[in-house]
Amino acid sequence: MNIKFGTDGWRAVIAEDFTFANVARVAQATADFWSTNPVAGTEKQVVVGYDWRFFSDRFAQTTAEVFAGNGFAVVLTPEPTPTPSVSHAVKDSSAIGGVMITASHNPPVFNGFKLKSFYGGSSDSETCQSIEGWLDKNPVRSLKLAEAIASKRVVIKDVRPAHYAALKKLVDFKLIAKSKLRFAHDALFGVGAGCFEQILAGTSCRVTTLNGKHDVLFGGINPEPIEQNYGRSQAFLQKHPHDLCLVTDGDADRVGGMDGRGGYLTTHNLICLLLHHLIANRKGTGRVVKALTTTSMVDKMCAARGLPMTETGVGFKYVCAEMLKGDVLLGAEESGGIGFPGHIPERDGIAAGLMLLEMLAVERVSVNKLLAKLEKEFGPHCYGRIDTHFPLEKRGALMASLKQGPPDKLLRSPLAEVKSFDGVKFVARDSSWLMLRGSGTEPILRIYAEAQSAAAVQKLLRLGVQLTHRV
């Protein structure tokens, strides 16, 4: 079968295309690529981790056996592990790369093979395409796990403690430790369950983990940090208030959130809160990197504080590429991927949670009061997105039509700019915007909009749907 890499490695349905034989093929292609493209200063070592999905441990074992069979030293995690812990281990041990067996926020029937490069972030498109090109060039070479462990080709090692220690240095952990904050964490039945309890053990913080049990069906949801998945936790928080509830996705690299009483916080809210904290409390400077679909409040905050801003295509690998260039204060994307300098050039949901706790420990006011303050200064920003079925073969014609014939205005505001380096984004003079962009792998068109009111957002989304009827 033909294996295609998407924005962050390869994903497929378990037992249909995601089989032991196909995982071994992909691992062999990756081993061939890394063997023939060594990176100066790195070891011929690979870190392999996995999440809580069905058979993830077995798929990780197959992956480790193939790398061992190709002469790599392999670090294999002993149990399900957050993706950022694996990424941190890659960078920390100077490994040439890492593999995380996870399908992140996808439905339970999926699993995936996420590629991490030597710098501890998602592999770029060129690397993914090169590995695709190596598929089936060589027969699969494999060494049975017991033999690989006996010959020390594979070492079983928990990489989480080193990651958690790095996080404690990234934030003002002493301040958090004495803050007496009540912190809830909805793990969405994902691999992040229990991580904040471990990190904050022995502090004055009270941690409540919600939806933390191991369930390969994720309690009947897709483990994605979006409001429709928060029902159970919202009901709990209404009865048992906390200072904040952070939500992590299936592999704990992305975040969402709720206020202490179950009120929905968008990923844009969290990004703006963190940016405020880094500027106002930490006196941070540097570029702010954001994906195209992220709130324009970030633009306004940067303009007001004199910070340069870089806008990238959608997908954290583009944010990662900018972070690798240096002088970055924050990297963020609409889907809840947030990265910090001085750490790994990778989205890290656990790091974001701790940084939000640091913010609350400094500010000593509620997240809602902080958001109200930001809204008072920069205006209201409401956001919406819809995913609609759209034939792949018509997408090129639609994008060309949108670029050549943009609308004169969005609602009542004249059009100020058209951006077309990833999909097409129309920006109005009042900073409201509408964007249309195709999924990387499916016949799906995503329509995004931001405006000053929820009603205006709905009108913009309807306009977006009308524009698709052009072709």
Secondary structure, 3 states (H helix, E strand, C coil): CCCCCECCEEEEEECCCECHHHHHHHHHHHHHHHHHCCCCCCEEEEEEEECCCCCHHHHHHHHHHHHHHCCCEEEECCCCCCHHHHHHHHHHCCEEEEEEECCCCCCCCEEEEEEEECCCCECCHHHHHHHHHHCCCCCCCCCCHHHHHHCCCEEECCCHHHHHHHHHHHCCHHHHHCCCCEEEEECCCCCCCCHHHHHCCCCCCEEEEECCCCCCCHHHCCCCCCHHHCHHHHHHHHHCCCCEEEEECCCCCEEEEEECCCCEECHHHHHHHHHHHHHHHCCCCCEEEEECCCCCHHHHHHHHHCCCEEEECCCHHHHHHHHHHCCEEEEECCCCEEECCCCCCCCCHHHHHHHHHHHHHHHCCCHHHHHHHHHHHHCCCEEEEEEEECCHHHHHHHHHHHHHCCCCEECCEEEEEEECCCCEEEEECCCCEEEEEECCCCCEEEEEEEECCHHHHHHHHHHHHHHHCCC
